Amino acid sequence: MRVSSATEDLLAAFEDSRVLLDRGRPVAVSTHHVGTLVLTSGRIVACNPLTLPPRPLPGAHLLALLALDHREPFSRTVRPGRYPVVLSIIRSGRAGSPTSHEFIAMAMVRFEDERPVRWEMAARGERSPQALRPNQRYGYRADPDITAFLDADVVERVSDRSRQFIETFTDGETPSWSSTVLTLDAKSGANVVAFSSGTLAPSSMAHSAYCSWWGLAEDGRPVCLVTDLQHLDLPRPALPDDAEARLSRVRELMGHLRYGDAEMRGRALREIGGYGGEAREAVGVLIGRILAPESDPAEREYSAAAIARVCAEAPEQVELLARALASGVKGEPLAALLRAVGSIAVCSRDPQRFQPIAERILGVLIQRLEDGDRNLQAAIKGFVWDLGEHRPEAWELLVRLLRTGDLELRVSAALRLSHSRSPLHHEAALETLANIIIDEAMDLELRVAAANSLNSFPLLSVTARTALWHAASSKEPLLAWYARDLLRHHA
């Protein structure tokens, strides 16, 4: 395996009194021992402890599911024992001055006193370092700004201490960083060493991925683990680019999804989406997990998250989703498939590419609706709503819904379009509502709902005002009352 040389030495951040650069600015480095990490199994987890709920919840947001990847311990292990945790603290500005700030640059768990001769990105679960993608940083986002080391044996207990983490890490005086050690299992002594890098850290780094690296001895044994909070201008170790190893791992995970037990499938689902477009052959298998009668809600959620991450880089695979939706799927599997499609926009680096994807899916759903599947009305609204109010494709798809045969859906889409800033969207929505109001053959309740929806628009078009004047003289008292009230309001 190709690994980096010692020239990319992260231990430079742990040399006291050294001056380094942080985005071109000189900063002084100091080190602080903040506690002893007790490892009962030797399987280390580095994470934001507030993103470790005891189990994934059905309907969880995609970003919450991605954070659950960090429940997984690193693939390398060490001997169980007690190990010191050391922080690299950097100070900007002159010491004692009002502009002087201190915050954490890196954190290290030291297993031996020997200096590493090479570095390796810390992979999680059963993933090997060779299977990591070179253009991607494998870390977690610490928002809120809390980072921790702990043993995999006590991961499930961390969520019970969330309140303590929040109460411990509050805004304080200089130094702006802080740390704590909490015992999670009194019998074994297993604990968590947690720290906050400092509320005064540069805001540009607030959402950076915090990566971890193994420092390895000549014989390959780990002598330290360093979590990098992405501050210092040090050369980072390079990742090998082994596409063949990644494809081999994807196919191995597909085997776990097909033939593994529930625990094995869960681990595979949390990993496989991280390969992005390189896992395109897995989309069919992931859809199969969603459709499988024995899949539980958590498994469907993970499958949806993985599909979104893959299809964001391989949008042609959405055709498989379209076919699954066209097959008449209902209930929880339908909801999971729609969440998968809606979440592609969250993962996509090019939002414009999502427009044809959304149109393809919406076309399938509308066809099912027109074929008499009345249960899809809420699913269609939910799918479009999930795109977000500020995404242009969401508004265009709502305009398309104005032309469907489902009147209630048309009223709902028109009301949603009242939030758009585009006059063209308002015009199309107002025309739809006006046509419903003046059509005496339509259900009275729907006509009243259409009239009431006009109240959400800042300005009424001539067509809408004409419809209200017509409705104001209606024989239906409720409709006439709404129409007259709106005319007075918009006079």
N, C-alpha and C positions, 0 to 999 in steps of 0.2 A: 504494500500500500504506500502511495506517495504522501508524505507528510512534509510540513514546512520545516525549515531549518531554524536554528536558534537565533538567527538575526532578527526574527520577529519575536522579541522577548518581552512578553507582557509583564515580567517581573520588574521591569524598569519603573513601573508605576508604584512599586512597593519599596523603593529605595529612599530612605529619609533624606530630607534637605536637598533633594534634587529638584531642579527647575525644568519643567517640561512645557509643552504648548497645548492649549485647549482652543481649537479653532483659530490658531495663529496667535493667541494671547499667552504670554508667559504666566505660569502658575507654579506655586510652590507645592511640593508633595510631602506628606507626612503619613505615617502609618499608625493605626490604633488597633489593639487587640480588644475585641468586643464580646468575647464569650467562647465557650467550648461547645462544639456540636457533638451530641451523643448519637451515634449511629448504631442501631440494634441489628440491622440486616446488611448494612453496607451499600444499600441501594439509595442513592442520593436524589432528592428532588430539589430543584431551584425554581422558584415561582413567585408570583404575587399571591400571598396567602388568602386574599379576599376573593380570588377567582377559583376557589376550590370548593364549590358546593358539594354536599355528600353524593349527589347523583344528578344527572341531567334531567331537566324537567321537560315534558312535552310542550311544544310550542315555544321553546326557548329561542331567543334571538340568535342568529348565526354567529355573531361575534362572541356570545357567551359559550357556544359550543366549541368554537376555535380555542378559547381560553382553556377549556377542559383538556386540551392536549397536554397541558403542563402538569396534569396529575401524574403523568408517566415519569418514572425514574429514569435517570440516564442509563444507557446500555452498559457502560462500564461499571464495575462494582469495586469496592475496597473492603478491607477487613473491618468488621464491626469494631467500634472503639470510640475513643474521645479525641476530638481533633480541634485545634485552635482555629478561630475565624478572625481574619485580619482585614481591615478596611484600608484602602488607599484614599486618603483625604486630600483634596486639592483646594488651595486658597487663592482667590483672585483679589487683587488690590493689596494695599499695604496693611500689615497686621495692625489691628487696633483702630483703623480708620473706619468711618461710616460706610465706605464703599467696599469694605472687605467682607467677602462671603466665603464660607466653607461648604463643600458638598462632596459626596462620595463619587469617586471615579471608577473604582473596581472593588470587588470583594473576593477574598480567597479563603478556601479551606485548605489547610496545610496538613498533608499526611506524613511527609518525611522532610528532613532538613536538606536533602539533596536538591540541587538545582536541576530543573528539567533541561533536556537537550533538544526536545522538539515539542510541538503543540498539535493538538487534534481537536476539532470541533466536537463538543459533547452532543452526541446523538441520543435520542430518547427511545425507550421501549426496546424492541428487538431490532431496530434499525441500525445498520452498520454505517460508520463514517463514509465509506465509499459510496453509499447510496444517497448522500446529501447533494443537493443541487448547488452548484458553485455561485449562482447569481442570487442566492437567497440566504438571509440570515436566520438561523434557527434559534430564536429567542422568544421572549414573551414581553408584552407591553405592561409596564407597571403604572396603571392609572386606576385608582389612586396610587401615589408614589410609595409603595411598600414592596420590599423584596425580602425573600427568606430562603434559608437552607433548612432541610429537614429530612428525616428518613421516610422511605416509602411506607413503612409499617404504620405510621401515624398520620398519613395524609387525610384519612377520613375524619380525624379529630380536629383538624385545623378550623373547619367551618364553625365549630362550636365556640371558637375564641375570637371570632371576627370583631365583636364589640371591643375586646381588649386591645386589638391592633389599632382600631380607630381611636380609642381613647389615649393610647400610648403615643401615637404619632400625631401630635397637634402642632400648630404653628408656634414656634418658640423663638427665643433670642439666639444670637450667634453663640456657638456654631449652629448652623441651621440644619445639620444632619442629626439623626438620633438612632438609637438601636435598643433592642430588648432581647431577652432570652426567656422563653416560656416553656415550662415543663409540661408535656402533653400526656405522659404516662408515668405516674409516680413509681410504679413497680420496677420498670426497666430503666427509668431515667431519660427515656427518649424525649427530645425537646425540639424546639424550633428557634433558630437564631434569625431574627428579623431586623431590618433597618430601613430607614427612609433616607433617600439620598439628599434631601434638602429642598424645601419649598422655593428656595431662591435659585435653584438650578435653572439654566437657560431654558426658556419655554420651547425653543425649537427642538429640544430633545425629549419633551414630555411624552411623546408617543413613539420613541425609538424602541426597536427590539433589543432587549438585554440578552446578549449571547453568552454562552459559557464555553470554556476551553479546558481540556485536560492538559496539564503539564506532565510529560512522560519522561522517564529515565531511559537510559540506553537500551535496557532490556524490555521496554514497553510498559512497565508498571507505572501507575499514576502516582506522582509525588505531590500534586496539588490540583485543585480545581478553581478556576478563576471565572467569575461572572463580570462581564464588561458592560458598564453602563454608558458606553459610547461617548465618552468625553474627550480623552486625550488623543493627540495627533500621533499616535504610535502606529507603526505598520502592523496590520493584523495578519495572522497566518492565512495562507491561501488554502482554499478547498480544492480537492481533486475533482476533475470533471470526468466522471465515469458513467456515461449514459447507459452502457450495457448493464452495469451493476444496478442502476435504478430500475431499468425495465425488468430485470430479473426479480427484484424485490417487489415490484408491482404485481407480477404474475404469482409470486409466492403469497402475497396478501389476498389476491383473488381466490386462491385455493383455500385460504382460511375462511373467506366469506362463504364459499360453497360448501365446505365440508367440516369446518371447525365448530366447536361448541360455542355457547353464548359469550363466554369470556374472551375467547380467541377472536370471535367476530367483532366484539366491541373494540379490542385493541387495533384490529385491522382497519376498522372504520375511522378511528381517530387518526390513523397515520396516512391512509391512502390518498386522501384529498391533498396532502401536502406536496404530492408529485405533480399537481396541476395538469397541464396538457399531456404530460408524459404518461399519465394514467388513463388516457382516452379509452383504451380497450376495456377498462373496468366499469364504464358507465352502465352497460347492460346488466352487469352483475349487481351493481348498486341499486338499480331500478328493481331488479328481482328481489332484493332484500326488502324494499319498501312494499312490494306487492305480496310477499310471502305471508300466508295467514298466521304463521307462528311468530312473526316479528313483533316485538313489543314497541310501545311508543318511543322509548329512548333509542332503540336501534333504527327506527325510521327517521328520527331527528338527525342522528349521526350520518345516516345515508344521504339525507337531503343536503346536509352541510358539505359532505364530500363531493356530491354531484355538482354543487354550485362552484366549488373551487376548481374542479376539473374543467367544467364547461366554460368557465370564464376565460380559459386559455385555449380551449378546443370547442368553439361554439357550434361546430358542425354536429357535435354529439347531441345537441338539443333535439334533433330529429327523432332520436330514440325516446325522449320525453314526450314529444308530440304524439308519437304512435301509442305510447302507454296511456296517455290521456284520452286518445280517441277510442281506446278499447272499451270505454264505459266504466272505468274504475270509479269507486265511490268511497265515502267514509274517510277513515284515517289515511289510507293510502293516497287518496285524491288530495287531501290537505297537505301531505308530505311532499308529493310531487310539485304542487303549486308553490310550496315554500322553497323547494329546490330552485325552481325557475326564478322566483322573485329575488332570491339571494344571489343569483349570478351577478346582478348589478352591483352588489356590495363588494364582490371579489374582483370585478372587472377593472383593469387599468385603463380601458378605453370605453367609457360609458356609451359612446355613439354606436358601438358594436351591438349593444343590447337591444336597440330598436327593432331590427328584423327578428330577433329571438322572441321578443315580447309579442310582436305581430303574429308570428307563427303560432304561438301558444294560444293567443286570444282567438285566432281564427278557428282552432280546434274546439275551443270551449263554446264559442258562439254557435258553431255547427251543431254541437250536442244540444245546446239550448233550443235551437230551431227544430231539432228532431224530436223535441218533446221532453227532454230531461230537465224538468222544472227545478230540480234540486241544485242545479248549477248556478242559479242566480247569485246566491251569496258567495259562492266560490269565485265567480268572475269579478264581483265587486272587490273581494278581498285581494285577488291577484293584482288588480290595477292599483288598489290602495297601497299595496306593499311596495310599489315602485317609488313611492315618496312624492310629496307635493311639488318638490322643486326640480324634478327630473322632467325634461321636455317631452320625452316619449310617453310619460304618464298622461299628460294632457292630450296628446294626439290620439292615444288609445281611448280616452274618454270620449273624444269627439266621434270616434268610430262607433262607440256604444250607442250614441244618439241615433244611429240608423238601424239598430236591432229591432226585432219584432216584439221584444218584451217591453211593454210600456213602463212598468215599474222600474226596470233597469234604466230606461231612458231618463226618467225623472231623477233617479238617483245620480246618474252620470252628469246630468245638467246642473244639479245642485252642487256637485263637487267642482265643476268647472267655474263656478262663481268665485273660487279662490284663485283662479289663474289671473295673471297680470296682462294677458293678451286680449285685446279687444276682439280679435277674430274668434277666440274661444268663447267669449261672452256672447257674441252675435249668434254663433251656431247653437249654443245652449238656449238662448232666449227664443230663438225661432222654434226649437223643439217644444219648449214649454207652451208657447203661444198656440201652436197647432193642437196640443192636447186640451188646452183650456176651451177653445172654441168648438171642439168636436163634441156635439151633444150626444153622439152615440156611445161615447166612452163612459166608463164607470164614474159616478159622481165623486166618490172618494179620491180617485186618481186625479180628477180635474181640480179638486180643491187642493190636493197636495202640490200639483203643478203651480197653481196660483200662489200658494204660500211660499214656494221655493223662490219666486221672483223677489221676495223681500231680501234675499241674500246678495243681490246684485247692486253695486253702487249706482249704476245708471240703467234705465230701461230703454230698449230700442223702440222704434216706432211700431214695429210689429207687435211687441209685447204690450205696449200701451193700448193699441187697437184691440187686442184680445181682451184686455181688462175692461175696456169700455163696453165691449160686447157682453162680457160676463156680468157686468154691473146691472144689466137689465134682465138677467136670467130669472126664470121662474123658480130656480132652486135658491132658497133664502140664504143658505150657508155660503154657497159660491158667490152670490151677489154681494154678501157682506164682506167677504175677503177681497173681492175685486174693488169695491168702493174704498175700503180701508187702505189698500195699496195705492190707489190713485191719489188719495189724500196725502199719503206718506211721500209719494214721489212727485207731488205737485210742483 
